[in-house]
Amino acid sequence: MDSCLSKPVTLDVLKQTLAVYAERVRKTRV
């Protein structure tokens, strides 16, 4: 994660990351 944050992140990449993270959280809690 740290290496990814160090690099310039575009909104598209950020949205995609949030989407994947949200899916993982949902699967974990469910």
CHARMM-style PDB file with segment names, atoms N, HN, CA, C and O in Angstrom:
ATOM      1  N   MET     1       0.847  -1.211   0.000  1.00  0.00      PROA
ATOM      2  CA  MET     1       0.000   0.000   0.000  1.00  0.00      PROA
ATOM      3  C   MET     1       0.871   1.246   0.000  1.00  0.00      PROA
ATOM      4  O   MET     1       0.609   2.195  -0.739  1.00  0.00      PROA
ATOM      5  N   ASP     2       1.906   1.242   0.828  1.00  0.00      PROA
ATOM      6  HN  ASP     2       2.119   0.472   1.428  1.00  0.00      PROA
ATOM      7  CA  ASP     2       2.778   2.418   0.914  1.00  0.00      PROA
ATOM      8  C   ASP     2       3.394   2.757  -0.445  1.00  0.00      PROA
ATOM      9  O   ASP     2       3.442   3.922  -0.840  1.00  0.00      PROA
ATOM     10  N   SER     3       3.861   1.736  -1.150  1.00  0.00      PROA
ATOM     11  HN  SER     3       3.822   0.789  -0.830  1.00  0.00      PROA
ATOM     12  CA  SER     3       4.493   1.974  -2.453  1.00  0.00      PROA
ATOM     13  C   SER     3       3.481   2.569  -3.427  1.00  0.00      PROA
ATOM     14  O   SER     3       3.830   3.405  -4.261  1.00  0.00      PROA
ATOM     15  N   CYS     4       2.227   2.134  -3.317  1.00  0.00      PROA
ATOM     16  HN  CYS     4       1.944   1.455  -2.640  1.00  0.00      PROA
ATOM     17  CA  CYS     4       1.192   2.644  -4.222  1.00  0.00      PROA
ATOM     18  C   CYS     4       0.874   4.095  -3.888  1.00  0.00      PROA
ATOM     19  O   CYS     4       0.659   4.915  -4.781  1.00  0.00      PROA
ATOM     20  N   LEU     5       0.846   4.407  -2.591  1.00  0.00      PROA
ATOM     21  HN  LEU     5       1.021   3.741  -1.865  1.00  0.00      PROA
ATOM     22  CA  LEU     5       0.514   5.773  -2.180  1.00  0.00      PROA
ATOM     23  C   LEU     5       1.624   6.733  -2.589  1.00  0.00      PROA
ATOM     24  O   LEU     5       1.370   7.913  -2.830  1.00  0.00      PROA
ATOM     25  N   SER     6       2.843   6.232  -2.666  1.00  0.00      PROA
ATOM     26  HN  SER     6       3.049   5.274  -2.470  1.00  0.00      PROA
ATOM     27  CA  SER     6       3.969   7.090  -3.028  1.00  0.00      PROA
ATOM     28  C   SER     6       3.858   7.558  -4.476  1.00  0.00      PROA
ATOM     29  O   SER     6       4.310   8.649  -4.824  1.00  0.00      PROA
ATOM     30  N   LYS     7       3.256   6.724  -5.308  1.00  0.00      PROA
ATOM     31  HN  LYS     7       2.889   5.838  -5.025  1.00  0.00      PROA
ATOM     32  CA  LYS     7       3.137   7.085  -6.723  1.00  0.00      PROA
ATOM     33  C   LYS     7       1.938   8.002  -6.942  1.00  0.00      PROA
ATOM     34  O   LYS     7       0.971   7.946  -6.182  1.00  0.00      PROA
ATOM     35  N   PRO     8       1.990   8.847  -7.977  1.00  0.00      PROA
ATOM     36  CA  PRO     8       0.855   9.719  -8.305  1.00  0.00      PROA
ATOM     37  C   PRO     8      -0.352   8.871  -8.687  1.00  0.00      PROA
ATOM     38  O   PRO     8      -0.281   8.052  -9.603  1.00  0.00      PROA
ATOM     39  N   VAL     9      -1.448   9.071  -7.985  1.00  0.00      PROA
ATOM     40  HN  VAL     9      -1.506   9.737  -7.241  1.00  0.00      PROA
ATOM     41  CA  VAL     9      -2.637   8.252  -8.236  1.00  0.00      PROA
ATOM     42  C   VAL     9      -3.717   9.074  -8.928  1.00  0.00      PROA
ATOM     43  O   VAL     9      -4.022  10.194  -8.519  1.00  0.00      PROA
ATOM     44  N   THR    10      -4.285   8.505  -9.976  1.00  0.00      PROA
ATOM     45  HN  THR    10      -4.037   7.595 -10.309  1.00  0.00      PROA
ATOM     46  CA  THR    10      -5.360   9.201 -10.693  1.00  0.00      PROA
ATOM     47  C   THR    10      -6.697   8.853 -10.059  1.00  0.00      PROA
ATOM     48  O   THR    10      -6.797   7.889  -9.300  1.00  0.00      PROA
ATOM     49  N   LEU    11      -7.714   9.628 -10.366  1.00  0.00      PROA
ATOM     50  HN  LEU    11      -7.633  10.411 -10.983  1.00  0.00      PROA
ATOM     51  CA  LEU    11      -9.038   9.389  -9.780  1.00  0.00      PROA
ATOM     52  C   LEU    11      -9.568   8.024 -10.194  1.00  0.00      PROA
ATOM     53  O   LEU    11     -10.234   7.351  -9.407  1.00  0.00      PROA
ATOM     54  N   ASP    12      -9.275   7.608 -11.430  1.00  0.00      PROA
ATOM     55  HN  ASP    12      -8.734   8.155 -12.069  1.00  0.00      PROA
ATOM     56  CA  ASP    12      -9.760   6.309 -11.908  1.00  0.00      PROA
ATOM     57  C   ASP    12      -9.177   5.182 -11.057  1.00  0.00      PROA
ATOM     58  O   ASP    12      -9.893   4.267 -10.649  1.00  0.00      PROA
ATOM     59  N   VAL    13      -7.875   5.258 -10.795  1.00  0.00      PROA
ATOM     60  HN  VAL    13      -7.294   6.002 -11.126  1.00  0.00      PROA
ATOM     61  CA  VAL    13      -7.222   4.221  -9.987  1.00  0.00      PROA
ATOM     62  C   VAL    13      -7.772   4.251  -8.567  1.00  0.00      PROA
ATOM     63  O   VAL    13      -7.999   3.206  -7.958  1.00  0.00      PROA
ATOM     64  N   LEU    14      -7.983   5.447  -8.047  1.00  0.00      PROA
ATOM     65  HN  LEU    14      -7.799   6.297  -8.542  1.00  0.00      PROA
ATOM     66  CA  LEU    14      -8.496   5.579  -6.685  1.00  0.00      PROA
ATOM     67  C   LEU    14      -9.893   4.981  -6.575  1.00  0.00      PROA
ATOM     68  O   LEU    14     -10.197   4.260  -5.624  1.00  0.00      PROA
ATOM     69  N   LYS    15     -10.735   5.283  -7.549  1.00  0.00      PROA
ATOM     70  HN  LYS    15     -10.489   5.868  -8.321  1.00  0.00      PROA
ATOM     71  CA  LYS    15     -12.107   4.744  -7.542  1.00  0.00      PROA
ATOM     72  C   LYS    15     -12.077   3.223  -7.632  1.00  0.00      PROA
ATOM     73  O   LYS    15     -12.830   2.538  -6.940  1.00  0.00      PROA
ATOM     74  N   GLN    16     -11.204   2.702  -8.485  1.00  0.00      PROA
ATOM     75  HN  GLN    16     -10.592   3.258  -9.047  1.00  0.00      PROA
ATOM     76  CA  GLN    16     -11.115   1.250  -8.647  1.00  0.00      PROA
ATOM     77  C   GLN    16     -10.656   0.598  -7.345  1.00  0.00      PROA
ATOM     78  O   GLN    16     -11.169  -0.447  -6.946  1.00  0.00      PROA
ATOM     79  N   THR    17      -9.679   1.230  -6.689  1.00  0.00      PROA
ATOM     80  HN  THR    17      -9.262   2.079  -7.014  1.00  0.00      PROA
ATOM     81  CA  THR    17      -9.175   0.696  -5.425  1.00  0.00      PROA
ATOM     82  C   THR    17     -10.268   0.683  -4.369  1.00  0.00      PROA
ATOM     83  O   THR    17     -10.423  -0.293  -3.637  1.00  0.00      PROA
ATOM     84  N   LEU    18     -11.031   1.781  -4.294  1.00  0.00      PROA
ATOM     85  HN  LEU    18     -10.905   2.575  -4.890  1.00  0.00      PROA
ATOM     86  CA  LEU    18     -12.121   1.864  -3.316  1.00  0.00      PROA
ATOM     87  C   LEU    18     -13.173   0.804  -3.607  1.00  0.00      PROA
ATOM     88  O   LEU    18     -13.723   0.207  -2.682  1.00  0.00      PROA
ATOM     89  N   ALA    19     -13.456   0.567  -4.875  1.00  0.00      PROA
ATOM     90  HN  ALA    19     -13.009   1.052  -5.627  1.00  0.00      PROA
ATOM     91  CA  ALA    19     -14.464  -0.428  -5.250  1.00  0.00      PROA
ATOM     92  C   ALA    19     -14.026  -1.820  -4.795  1.00  0.00      PROA
ATOM     93  O   ALA    19     -14.817  -2.572  -4.225  1.00  0.00      PROA
ATOM     94  N   VAL    20     -12.773  -2.152  -5.047  1.00  0.00      PROA
ATOM     95  HN  VAL    20     -12.131  -1.541  -5.510  1.00  0.00      PROA
ATOM     96  CA  VAL    20     -12.249  -3.466  -4.645  1.00  0.00      PROA
ATOM     97  C   VAL    20     -12.246  -3.585  -3.125  1.00  0.00      PROA
ATOM     98  O   VAL    20     -12.608  -4.627  -2.579  1.00  0.00      PROA
ATOM     99  N   TYR    21     -11.842  -2.526  -2.448  1.00  0.00      PROA
ATOM    100  HN  TYR    21     -11.548  -1.679  -2.891  1.00  0.00      PROA
ATOM    101  CA  TYR    21     -11.798  -2.535  -0.986  1.00  0.00      PROA
ATOM    102  C   TYR    21     -13.196  -2.709  -0.414  1.00  0.00      PROA
ATOM    103  O   TYR    21     -13.393  -3.456   0.545  1.00  0.00      PROA
ATOM    104  N   ALA    22     -14.168  -2.018  -1.006  1.00  0.00      PROA
ATOM    105  HN  ALA    22     -14.008  -1.412  -1.785  1.00  0.00      PROA
ATOM    106  CA  ALA    22     -15.557  -2.108  -0.538  1.00  0.00      PROA
ATOM    107  C   ALA    22     -16.066  -3.543  -0.681  1.00  0.00      PROA
ATOM    108  O   ALA    22     -16.744  -4.055   0.210  1.00  0.00      PROA
ATOM    109  N   GLU    23     -15.740  -4.190  -1.803  1.00  0.00      PROA
ATOM    110  HN  GLU    23     -15.190  -3.774  -2.527  1.00  0.00      PROA
ATOM    111  CA  GLU    23     -16.190  -5.569  -2.017  1.00  0.00      PROA
ATOM    112  C   GLU    23     -15.583  -6.496  -0.975  1.00  0.00      PROA
ATOM    113  O   GLU    23     -16.264  -7.378  -0.453  1.00  0.00      PROA
ATOM    114  N   ARG    24     -14.292  -6.297  -0.668  1.00  0.00      PROA
ATOM    115  HN  ARG    24     -13.739  -5.580  -1.092  1.00  0.00      PROA
ATOM    116  CA  ARG    24     -13.629  -7.142   0.330  1.00  0.00      PROA
ATOM    117  C   ARG    24     -14.267  -6.953   1.696  1.00  0.00      PROA
ATOM    118  O   ARG    24     -14.479  -7.922   2.425  1.00  0.00      PROA
ATOM    119  N   VAL    25     -14.573  -5.711   2.047  1.00  0.00      PROA
ATOM    120  HN  VAL    25     -14.400  -4.923   1.455  1.00  0.00      PROA
ATOM    121  CA  VAL    25     -15.181  -5.430   3.350  1.00  0.00      PROA
ATOM    122  C   VAL    25     -16.558  -6.087   3.440  1.00  0.00      PROA
ATOM    123  O   VAL    25     -16.916  -6.668   4.464  1.00  0.00      PROA
ATOM    124  N   ARG    26     -17.320  -5.985   2.355  1.00  0.00      PROA
ATOM    125  HN  ARG    26     -17.029  -5.513   1.523  1.00  0.00      PROA
ATOM    126  CA  ARG    26     -18.664  -6.587   2.355  1.00  0.00      PROA
ATOM    127  C   ARG    26     -18.574  -8.090   2.527  1.00  0.00      PROA
ATOM    128  O   ARG    26     -19.312  -8.669   3.324  1.00  0.00      PROA
ATOM    129  N   LYS    27     -17.672  -8.734   1.783  1.00  0.00      PROA
ATOM    130  HN  LYS    27     -17.072  -8.264   1.135  1.00  0.00      PROA
ATOM    131  CA  LYS    27     -17.525 -10.193   1.870  1.00  0.00      PROA
ATOM    132  C   LYS    27     -17.058 -10.591   3.269  1.00  0.00      PROA
ATOM    133  O   LYS    27     -17.502 -11.606   3.806  1.00  0.00      PROA
ATOM    134  N   THR    28     -16.169  -9.801   3.856  1.00  0.00      PROA
ATOM    135  HN  THR    28     -15.808  -8.977   3.420  1.00  0.00      PROA
ATOM    136  CA  THR    28     -15.640 -10.124   5.182  1.00  0.00      PROA
ATOM    137  C   THR    28     -16.729 -10.009   6.243  1.00  0.00      PROA
ATOM    138  O   THR    28     -16.866 -10.890   7.092  1.00  0.00      PROA
ATOM    139  N   ARG    29     -17.498  -8.934   6.197  1.00  0.00      PROA
ATOM    140  HN  ARG    29     -17.387  -8.218   5.508  1.00  0.00      PROA
ATOM    141  CA  ARG    29     -18.536  -8.723   7.212  1.00  0.00      PROA
ATOM    142  C   ARG    29     -19.705  -9.680   7.023  1.00  0.00      PROA
ATOM    143  O   ARG    29     -20.344 -10.092   7.991  1.00  0.00      PROA
ATOM    144  N   VAL    30     -19.979 -10.030   5.767  1.00  0.00      PROA
ATOM    145  HN  VAL    30     -19.460  -9.694   4.981  1.00  0.00      PROA
ATOM    146  CA  VAL    30     -21.100 -10.945   5.510  1.00  0.00      PROA
ATOM    147  C   VAL    30     -20.611 -12.386   5.721  1.00  0.00      PROA
ATOM    148  OT1 VAL    30     -21.385 -13.330   5.560  1.00  0.00      PROA
TER     149      VAL     30
END
